[in-house]
């Protein structure tokens, strides 16, 4: 009797350790996933913000704007234009999804049908579970979880919901990326406005203003022509020959 109790306790402890280990691994994977997504978003925003440098470089070099307010105004205007142009494609995709949805439901006549339905929609491509009869046993055990749907692909007219979801989902993701790019460029505009028009000498290479070679690469040649000590007097040469 004692031996059976020890065996049962050891099996129970093994199940508990397995459950704890699985939960621990899931938590680690979630932290790694969120960290990766955060790094990806940060690098993406930096790359998106660099677009401000491309469309404002000529404006700054040509001195079209020499004040922070003018720089901010022109840069924000260009940013809005860039956002509107980039949003044309996702808006067209959203309109295609809407028109397809209207045509499909006009033909079928079932306006209450959802594109996420597990029998006629995108839900057919994923596992779905019924937790109504789920039983919990301590400490970390579950049972009676019923699988109501296994992934399968529709081949009838209902597969139109796949295309509706594809166009709609792509347009939403694309538009959100454009919104992120818009705010990334706004941040870059604010940073450039502070750095370009700042009066902090620590950000300026002072030696550039004192080095004639950098200001005028032909400065040495011009100095040699102007300096009389380096020029040869032709009269002296003629007298020596005589």
C-alpha positions as CSV (number, residue, x, y, z in Angstrom):
1,X,0.0,0.0,0.0
2,X,2.8,2.4,0.9
3,X,4.7,1.4,-2.2
4,X,1.6,2.2,-4.4
5,X,1.2,5.6,-2.7
6,X,4.9,6.4,-3.3
7,X,4.5,5.5,-7.0
8,X,1.4,7.6,-7.3
9,X,3.1,10.6,-5.6
10,X,6.2,10.3,-7.8
11,X,4.0,10.2,-11.0
12,X,2.1,13.2,-9.8
13,X,5.3,15.1,-9.0
14,X,6.6,14.3,-12.5
15,X,3.4,15.7,-14.1
16,X,3.7,18.8,-11.9
17,X,7.3,19.3,-12.9
18,X,6.5,18.8,-16.6
19,X,3.7,21.4,-16.4
20,X,5.9,23.9,-14.5
21,X,8.7,23.4,-17.1
22,X,6.3,23.9,-20.0
23,X,4.9,27.1,-18.4
24,X,8.4,28.3,-17.8
25,X,9.4,27.7,-21.4
26,X,6.3,29.5,-22.7
27,X,7.1,32.5,-20.5
28,X,10.6,32.6,-21.8
29,X,9.4,32.3,-25.4
30,X,6.9,35.2,-24.9
31,X,9.6,37.4,-23.4
32,X,12.0,36.6,-26.3
33,X,9.1,37.3,-28.8
34,X,8.3,40.6,-27.3
35,X,11.9,41.6,-27.2
36,X,12.4,40.7,-30.8
37,X,9.3,42.6,-31.8
38,X,10.4,45.6,-29.8
39,X,13.9,45.6,-31.5
40,X,12.3,45.1,-34.9
41,X,9.9,48.1,-34.4
42,X,12.7,50.3,-33.2
43,X,14.9,49.5,-36.2
44,X,12.0,49.9,-38.5
45,X,11.1,53.3,-37.1
46,X,14.7,54.5,-37.5
47,X,14.7,53.3,-41.1
48,X,11.4,55.0,-41.8
49,X,12.6,58.2,-40.1
50,X,15.6,58.4,-42.4
51,X,13.2,59.3,-45.3
52,X,13.1,62.8,-43.8
53,X,16.8,63.2,-44.6
54,X,16.2,62.3,-48.2
55,X,13.5,64.8,-48.9
56,X,14.9,67.6,-46.7
57,X,18.6,67.5,-47.6
58,X,18.3,69.7,-50.7
59,X,16.0,72.1,-48.9
60,X,18.5,72.7,-46.1
61,X,21.6,72.8,-48.3
62,X,20.0,75.3,-50.7
63,X,18.9,77.4,-47.7
64,X,15.3,77.4,-48.7
65,X,14.6,77.3,-45.0
66,X,17.0,78.8,-42.5
67,X,14.8,78.8,-39.4
68,X,13.5,75.9,-37.3
69,X,9.9,76.9,-37.8
70,X,10.3,76.9,-41.6
71,X,12.1,73.5,-41.5
72,X,9.4,72.0,-39.3
73,X,6.6,73.4,-41.5
74,X,8.1,72.1,-44.8
75,X,9.1,68.8,-43.4
76,X,5.7,68.1,-41.9
77,X,4.0,69.1,-45.1
78,X,6.2,66.7,-47.1
79,X,5.5,64.0,-44.4
80,X,1.8,64.4,-44.9
81,X,2.1,64.1,-48.7
82,X,4.3,61.0,-48.2
83,X,1.7,59.4,-45.9
84,X,-1.2,60.1,-48.3
85,X,0.7,58.6,-51.2
86,X,1.7,55.5,-49.3
87,X,-1.9,55.0,-48.1
88,X,-3.4,54.8,-51.6
89,X,-2.6,51.1,-52.0
90,X,-4.0,49.9,-48.7
91,X,-7.2,52.0,-49.3
92,X,-7.6,50.4,-52.7
93,X,-7.2,46.9,-51.1
94,X,-9.8,47.7,-48.5
95,X,-12.2,48.9,-51.2
96,X,-11.7,45.6,-53.1
97,X,-12.4,43.6,-49.9
98,X,-15.6,45.7,-49.3
99,X,-16.8,45.3,-52.9
100,X,-16.1,41.5,-52.8
101,X,-17.9,41.2,-49.5
102,X,-21.0,43.1,-50.9
103,X,-21.1,41.0,-54.1
104,X,-20.7,37.7,-52.2
105,X,-23.4,38.4,-49.6
106,X,-25.7,39.7,-52.3
107,X,-25.5,36.4,-54.1
108,X,-25.6,34.2,-51.0
109,X,-28.2,36.3,-49.2
110,X,-26.8,35.5,-45.7
111,X,-25.7,38.9,-44.4
112,X,-25.1,37.6,-40.9
113,X,-22.3,35.3,-42.0
114,X,-19.0,36.1,-40.5
115,X,-15.7,35.8,-42.4
116,X,-14.3,34.3,-39.2
117,X,-16.9,31.5,-39.0
118,X,-15.4,28.0,-38.3
119,X,-17.6,26.3,-41.0
120,X,-17.8,28.9,-43.8
121,X,-15.0,31.4,-43.0
122,X,-11.4,31.8,-42.1
123,X,-11.9,29.9,-38.8
124,X,-11.8,26.7,-40.8
125,X,-8.0,27.1,-41.2
126,X,-7.3,27.0,-37.4
127,X,-7.9,24.7,-34.5
128,X,-10.9,25.5,-32.3
129,X,-11.7,24.0,-28.9
130,X,-14.8,23.6,-26.7
131,X,-14.0,24.4,-23.0
132,X,-17.6,24.0,-21.7
133,X,-16.9,20.5,-20.3
134,X,-13.3,21.2,-19.3
135,X,-12.4,19.6,-15.9
136,X,-9.5,21.0,-13.8
137,X,-7.6,18.8,-11.4
138,X,-4.9,20.3,-9.2
139,X,-2.3,21.5,-9.4
140,X,-1.9,22.1,-13.1
141,X,-4.1,19.6,-14.9
142,X,-6.9,19.9,-17.4
143,X,-9.1,17.4,-19.2
144,X,-12.2,17.1,-21.4
145,X,-11.1,19.8,-23.8
146,X,-12.9,19.0,-27.0
147,X,-11.6,19.8,-30.4
148,X,-14.5,21.2,-32.5
149,X,-12.5,22.0,-35.6
150,X,-9.3,20.8,-37.3
151,X,-7.7,22.9,-40.0
152,X,-9.2,22.3,-43.4
153,X,-9.5,24.3,-46.7
154,X,-12.9,25.2,-48.2
155,X,-13.4,24.5,-51.9
156,X,-16.9,25.9,-52.4
157,X,-18.2,29.4,-52.8
158,X,-17.5,30.1,-49.1
159,X,-13.8,30.3,-49.9
160,X,-14.5,33.8,-51.0
161,X,-14.2,34.7,-47.3
162,X,-10.5,33.8,-47.6
163,X,-9.9,36.5,-50.2
164,X,-12.0,39.0,-48.3
165,X,-9.9,38.4,-45.2
166,X,-6.7,38.5,-47.2
167,X,-7.4,41.8,-48.9
168,X,-8.9,43.4,-45.7
169,X,-6.1,42.1,-43.4
170,X,-3.4,43.2,-45.8
171,X,-4.9,46.7,-46.1
172,X,-5.1,47.1,-42.3
173,X,-1.6,45.9,-41.7
174,X,-0.2,48.1,-44.5
175,X,-2.1,51.1,-43.2
176,X,-0.9,50.6,-39.7
177,X,2.7,50.4,-41.0
178,X,2.2,53.7,-42.8
179,X,0.8,55.3,-39.6
180,X,3.9,54.0,-37.7
181,X,6.1,55.5,-40.5
182,X,4.3,58.8,-40.2
183,X,5.0,59.1,-36.5
184,X,8.6,57.9,-36.9
185,X,9.2,60.7,-39.4
186,X,7.6,63.2,-37.1
187,X,10.1,62.2,-34.4
188,X,12.9,62.5,-36.9
189,X,11.8,66.0,-37.9
190,X,11.8,67.0,-34.2
191,X,15.3,65.6,-33.7
192,X,16.7,67.2,-36.9
193,X,15.2,70.5,-36.0
194,X,17.0,70.5,-32.7
195,X,20.3,69.3,-34.1
196,X,20.6,71.4,-37.3
197,X,19.6,74.7,-35.7
198,X,21.1,74.2,-32.3
199,X,23.7,76.7,-31.0
200,X,25.7,74.0,-29.2
201,X,29.3,74.3,-30.3
202,X,30.1,70.8,-29.0
203,X,28.2,69.4,-32.0
204,X,30.3,71.4,-34.6
205,X,33.7,70.5,-35.9
206,X,35.5,73.9,-35.3
207,X,38.6,72.8,-37.1
208,X,36.6,72.8,-40.4
209,X,36.4,76.6,-40.3
210,X,40.2,77.0,-39.8
211,X,41.5,74.5,-42.2
212,X,41.7,76.1,-45.7
213,X,42.3,72.8,-47.3
214,X,38.9,71.6,-46.3
215,X,37.2,74.9,-47.2
216,X,39.1,75.3,-50.5
217,X,41.1,72.3,-51.7
218,X,43.0,74.5,-54.2
219,X,44.1,77.0,-51.4
220,X,47.7,75.9,-51.4
221,X,48.1,76.3,-55.2
222,X,46.6,79.8,-55.0
223,X,48.9,80.8,-52.1
224,X,51.9,79.7,-54.1
225,X,50.9,81.9,-57.0
226,X,50.2,84.9,-54.8
227,X,53.3,84.5,-52.6
228,X,56.2,86.5,-54.1
229,X,58.9,84.4,-52.4
230,X,58.0,81.4,-54.5
231,X,57.9,83.3,-57.8
232,X,61.0,83.6,-60.0
233,X,61.8,87.1,-61.2
234,X,62.3,86.8,-65.0
235,X,64.6,89.9,-65.1
236,X,67.1,88.3,-62.8
237,X,67.3,85.3,-65.1
238,X,67.9,87.5,-68.1
239,X,70.7,89.4,-66.4
240,X,72.5,86.2,-65.4
241,X,72.4,85.0,-69.0
242,X,73.9,88.2,-70.3
